[in-house]
Amino acid sequence: MQLTWLPDTFSGKMVADYISVGFAGGKAFPVFAAAQAKSGSLFHEAIYTTTSGQNASTPELEQMTAAGDVPVPNAHSDHGPMEYLDQEHLIPIPGKRPPERD
């Protein structure tokens, strides 16, 4: 891929705004985006996965579990609530704030 194949965002060039792993039949399937050269002003970007996946019981994936995790008593964020911003993430939306958390 080349950077010119990717759209500009407020955060710079972006292939996709997420990554993911799907689980099916005891296997983990990575989900990722890839782009091809643009045609005029049209971007060509698609989401892919593998055909075989990886066994979900492999040591690498077993380390990525929250099993056995417990909440930390009296834990608090180190920053205050964030403001909701417009789609360009520039202008605060008055009166709209994320819900408060404990």
C-alpha positions in Angstrom: 0.0 0.0 0.0 1.0 3.6 -0.5 0.0 6.5 1.6 -1.5 8.3 -1.4 -4.1 5.4 -1.5 -5.4 6.3 1.9 -8.0 9.0 2.9 -7.0 12.0 5.1 -8.6 12.2 8.5 -8.2 14.6 11.4 -5.6 12.1 12.7 -3.7 11.8 9.4 -3.8 9.1 6.8 -6.0 6.2 7.9 -6.4 2.6 6.6 -9.3 2.0 9.0 -10.6 3.2 12.3 -10.5 -0.1 14.0 -8.9 -3.5 14.2 -10.7 -6.6 15.2 -10.6 -10.4 15.8 -13.5 -12.6 15.2 -14.0 -16.0 16.9 -15.7 -18.9 15.2 -15.4 -22.7 15.6 -12.7 -22.4 18.2 -10.5 -20.3 16.0 -9.5 -16.6 16.0 -9.7 -14.7 12.7 -7.9 -11.3 12.4 -9.9 -8.6 10.6 -7.9 -5.9 8.8 -8.2 -3.3 6.1 -6.1 -3.0 2.9 -6.1 -0.4 0.2 -5.4 -0.3 -3.6 -4.6 2.7 -5.8 -7.4 5.2 -6.2 -9.4 5.6 -9.4 -9.8 9.3 -9.8 -11.2 10.5 -6.5 -12.6 7.1 -5.4 -10.7 5.1 -2.8 -10.5 1.3 -3.0 -10.3 -0.1 0.4 -11.7 -3.4 1.8 -11.8 -5.5 4.9 -10.2 -8.9 4.9 -9.6 -11.9 7.1 -7.7 -15.2 6.8 -9.3 -18.4 5.6 -7.9 -20.7 8.3 -7.7 -18.6 11.4 -5.6 -19.5 14.4 -6.6 -21.9 17.1 -8.0 -19.9 20.0 -6.3 -22.2 22.4 -2.8 -21.1 21.4 -0.7 -19.6 24.2 -0.6 -16.1 22.5 -4.4 -15.9 22.6 -4.7 -17.4 26.1 -2.7 -14.5 27.4 -5.3 -12.1 26.1 -8.1 -13.0 28.5 -9.8 -11.1 31.2 -10.7 -14.3 33.0 -9.9 -14.0 36.7 -9.6 -10.2 36.5 -11.3 -8.3 39.4 -12.3 -4.7 39.7 -9.8 -2.4 41.6 -11.7 -1.0 44.6 -12.1 2.8 44.7 -10.2 3.2 41.3 -10.8 6.5 39.6 -9.7 8.1 36.3 -6.7 10.4 36.3 -8.6 12.9 34.2 -12.0 14.5 34.2 -14.9 13.8 31.9 -14.3 14.5 28.2 -16.5 16.8 26.1 -18.4 15.6 23.1 -17.0 17.2 19.9 -18.3 17.7 16.4 -17.4 15.2 13.6 -14.1 17.0 12.9 -13.3 16.8 16.7 -12.8 20.5 16.8 -15.9 22.2 18.3 -17.4 21.1 21.7 -21.1 20.3 21.6 -22.7 22.4 24.4 -24.7 20.5 27.1 -23.7 17.1 25.9 -21.2 15.1 28.0 -20.4 11.5 28.4 -22.0 9.7 31.4 -20.2 10.0 34.6 -18.4 6.9 35.8 -17.5 5.7 39.3 
